[in-house]
């Protein structure tokens, strides 16, 4: 059942007056009959006395006598009729509540009577104490709206507001209310047949700024005091936290309760990020992943998404929960400076390269903090698996799982086995995955594939926050790098590492905040590859059975230095991209990369092409996994993604 709260204004009376005035103008061209003189005299007297009830009664008699009257002249009735014709409002099952001030009480009685005559079965009225001459008095209207919203949502009723009737200020207030509380708002413009479903703006509140400015906002008037008091600010906070419509996709209870309880914590886990010199992996990253998922669902083919994946009911709920949970939790390994007895705080390269393994460790060992104790063991395992295998090198099948003789690969295998007790194998062969039931296995495969795809799309400029942040972050990295260089004893370095450090030092000497864009990290990266800095770290740790304390201090420092420097190009690559939008229609999936232009700091054609290549590579890897599954006996019927891989394409859209 739904409830439609309808604000009430003077349109009924105004339209009666118009009819009356039109008739007067018509007869004034002729000799005025005596009864019209009486009509006019009574009208002028009631108008001067500002007696709206008396004026309405007088005009009704005139219009009925002259056969001018119809209840359709009420904006409120006209809008409700249009909503019924559009199948939005149901006369039998929905409730209508007229919200009015004292001056319009008699009018509302007439409107209620007319609605019942039209077949509406549930009609009520509620009086508010607001007056147009007193702006502060509209506080009562806001509080009544809030009380009705709370009452009816607690009764599991969907709330909508019709703001056609009333002063223009009421329409504005209703729209603000609808944006804060997420309810639908309708408006019927006079002289048109269409009822407008006022859209939710694709913007969000800056909660920190709101809190900082709340005292000033509340001090402007009693009205703003009502809007920005604790209840409404908390509602704004909730809607910021659940900006990608999480709650709307889940039935009450169960997974929804887990999200409501824990998302505020999950969103702030990035506070402990140990590698801030990289592009951000915080709640904004998570939100962007889910926003792109929402874009897919809102595309022309979006309504077929779950049908294509054969998901409904409980399986659909599981899919959504695993996706939302892993979107927020898959990168928390960046905050793990100690896992078991291993201290990685001085090894940012290890944290970055194996943050997915550290994430799984955190999901098991921080269950209390993360609110995961209430999850069943299979659900927790599913989130762990999605988080571990979201990395490109961690394949779903043998077709894509990384196979190499790199020392970093051997180190990763040992770290995974030591910290988690799992082998480094494709997802379909993971021992924890094999213990799940077939339905959950299929969902884990599908969620992991989708997260891999969404994660690869998050390469646009706001991942470096903004131009100013990028400049300051890079300059800060320069300062930190110079500090590390001061601590390195060049006399103990092997020749290759000594050359590398001196090259970096020389490069940094020519960099100022104004010329930060001139730093080119690629030459440093090439030198670091030749000197095999990180490989030396991994080799030592493997030989010492992961004894980090035995790692030479100079090796820690040089590895840390190189890690910082190569981030310059990483920042520039992301800063080149304005937006990445996945669109899905009958022709297939199109990923559009919109590029920035006109900014020297953001100019990086090679970086843009690299982004395109990486997205295409990820799609191709998932295509290979899909083909491998088709040829297997166990998972031949599993569709990894809802769209066809053969129809997927990536485009670069320049400028704008």
Protein Blocks (a to p, Z undefined) as FASTA:
>chain_A
ZZddddddfklmmmmmmmmmmmmmmmmmmccdfklmmmmmmmmmmmmnopaklmmmmmmm
mmmmnopacfklpmklmmmmmmmmnomacfklpccdddddfklmmmmmmmmmmmmmnopa
bdcdddddddfklmklmmmmmmmmmmmmmmmmmnopacdddfkgccfklmmmmmmmmmmn
opacddddehiabdcdddddfbdddfklmmmmmmmmmmmpmklmmmmmmklmmmmmmmmm
mmpafklmpceehjlmmmmmmmmmmmmmmmmpcblmbccfbfklmmmmmmmmmmmmmmmk
lmmmmmmnopghjlmmmmmmmmmmmmmmmmmmmmmmbghjbcfklmmklmmmmmmmmmmm
mmmmmmmmnopmmpcfklmmmmmmmmmmmpmklcfblklgccdfbfklmmmmmmmmmmno
pacddfklpmklmmpcfklmmmmmmmmmmmmmmmmmmmcfklnopamlmmmmmmmmmmmm
mmmmmmpcfklpcfklmmmmmmmmmmmmmpcfklmmmpcfklmmmmmmmnommmmmmmmm
mmnoopaklpcfklmmmmmmmmmmmmmmmmmmmmmpmbdcddddfkoccddddddehiak
lgcfklmmmmmmmmmmmmmmmmmmmmmmmmpmklmmpcfbfbdfklgccdddeeZZ
